[in-house]
Amino acid sequence: MPDSNKDNLPPLRDVIAAHGLNAKKSLGQNFLFDLNLTRRIARAAGANDGGMFYEVGPGPGGLTRALLAEGAHKVIAVERDARCLPALAEIAAAWPGRLDVISADALELDEAAILPQGVRIAANLPYNVGTAILIKWLTSETWPPIWASLTLMFQKEVAQRIIARPSTEHYGRLSVLAQWRCTAKILFDVNRGAFVPPPSVTSSIVRMEPLAKPVAPCELADLERITATAFGQRRKMLRQSLKPLGGEALLEKAGIDPTTRPEDLSIAQFAALARALH
Ligand code: SAM
């Protein structure tokens, strides 16, 4: 196993103190200091196989350092908080030519213009924009997408929504969008005490890989419309919640019982509704 101190960088606690990186809640900043944990995440992302990685929100660089120490050939990292840039520059100096840092908002970035095909994404996502960033990756216009895998930290409750199956508590719009054309599983949980400052909830590492094609054909825009409308009134029967999109006639066209509730529809049935809407 590679030596965890082979970058000769100071402990993250010292990095934070030296650069005055007091965590900002508005930027969803909860930092990981434990390099054994960040290395476990880096291995889950496949960094020990080498290759190219994209990291959103490196902060002081705990996961970035782990990705490089585990064997990533190159990491491209995008960080919104300019205060973190000097700390990240120190990591780049310790790993010459292997870390590029972009100072930007990941939600605004045209990733297809800067990332190579097959890049793997690893990130401890900021809680306040994590779902929006995931949806950006899931709704890529081209499929298979530019990324070969996602290894992401979310609040456990969001992770449960991503992997939920029909007729279970957490099944919803995010489950359908994620599983329509990806595999998704929770790898392990991370205790809130692992973060500085600790968030109010447990986190989970989720791993997703794109399927070559969706589980059932339909247009993404139609699927987004159907799921948003159906789950907008989660407890109602579909004949009621889908009224704005055609109600019973639409359901009949898709071969679905109009008294069904959205949480009981399979992803293939959502795709059938999306095709009927189209
Ligand atoms: N990766 C570090 C770790 O594991 O300790 C920090 C994770 S912290 C939960 C989230 C990071 O994302 C912060 O550094 C924050 O500044 C950054 N961030 C927040 N919003 C962002 C955005 N829209 N684009 C890029 N980075 C963002």
Boltz pocket constraint, residues with backbone or C-beta under 6 A from the ligand:
constraints:
  - pocket:
      binder: B
      contacts: [[A, 27], [A, 28], [A, 29], [A, 30], [A, 31], [A, 32], [A, 33], [A, 56], [A, 57], [A, 58], [A, 59], [A, 60], [A, 61], [A, 62], [A, 63], [A, 64], [A, 78], [A, 79], [A, 80], [A, 81], [A, 84], [A, 104], [A, 105], [A, 106], [A, 107], [A, 124], [A, 125], [A, 126], [A, 127], [A, 129]]
      max_distance: 6.0
